[in-house]
Amino acid sequence: MKAIILTDQNEDKLDFVTLPKPSPATGEVLIKIKAAALNHRDQWCREGLYPSIKYGTVLGSDGAGVVEELGDAVSEKLLGQEVLINPNIGWGELPNVQHKDFKILGMPDHGTLAEYIVVKADRVHLKPSHLSFEEAAALPLGGLTAYHACFYHAQIKAGEKVLITGVGGGVAQFAMQFAVAAGAEVYVTSGAVDKISQAKTFGALEGFNYKESEWQKAALKTTGGFDKIIDSAGGKMLNTLLDIVKPGGKIIFYGATLGNVEQLNLRKIFWNQITLQGSTMGSDQDFEDMIAFVSKHKIHPMISSLRPLAQALEAFEEMKAGKQTGKLVLCP
């Protein structure tokens, strides 16, 4: 089978190779991948910035396809089903935090950037009928991360003012769409005017260009402040977010692309009784609830580009440059 692996044998750190077609063991299924999608995690693996790097591993956490073969002790009802894959491996029993042995599909275990993949049968879920394979492939990791942040931690409700930062990214676009579907008044930030414009077509009321000086003043004037903020940047931007979240509000952050905060304004946090909450991925129950939510509200992921698997390097380079709005999808 054709696959994209992480390698240390060339400058690009990626190789398009032929590997043996895997066979499912007891409790596993073989899925013929119809579409797979990139996440920033894949690029971080490529840059050597992710733990447990293992060269020769097939990258990719997001995928959708058809169950082609069953291992022993797997229900025959799964054979031939159109499915998407839960990339969680070993989240554990606690809904609020992952087990110490938790890992994500695609490193160090083989992932979805291949013609076939073997996973445990309990990792597959029926594809929502309103989604194409390409759309379904875009959903798993980003959708799960956004759902856990928006509804487990932030508990977004109808009528609340919600800010989603960095709306061009995969998780951010899901957070925006989920919050809109929940009935919130949703606003976004981006450094690109076209990304803000596209966000408005998906239900955002307004957007603010964080490259503009004192953009937060415009946000405050427009909204009066936010009840909930979903952020992935961190760094010095976090203190800016403290200026625009309402007293008693919540800032949920699932990333730190701008690094750590050097001088966090603790006084503002305790005096205004603001909650800062870290979030990553989500439980298996969150994944089931996320799929049900997407199906109920007929949410369609934003797809930035579709490419054949052989053009994976171009997709990785687009992600590295931050040019995408939505998900980058590859089809074997």
Beta strands, then each sheet from edge to edge (+ up, - down):
strand 1: 2-6
strand 2: 14-18
strand 3: 28-37
strand 4: 62-70
strand 5: 82-85
strand 6: 88-89
strand 7: 103-104
strand 8: 116-120
strand 9: 124-126
strand 10: 161-164
strand 11: 185-190
strand 12: 206-209
strand 13: 226-231
strand 14: 245-253
strand 15: 275-278
strand 16: 303-308
strand 17: 327-331
sheet 1: 1+ 2-
sheet 2: 8+ 3- 4+ 5- 9+
sheet 3: 8+ 3- 17+ 16+
sheet 4: 6+ 7-
sheet 5: 12+ 11+ 10+ 13+ 14+ 15+
end
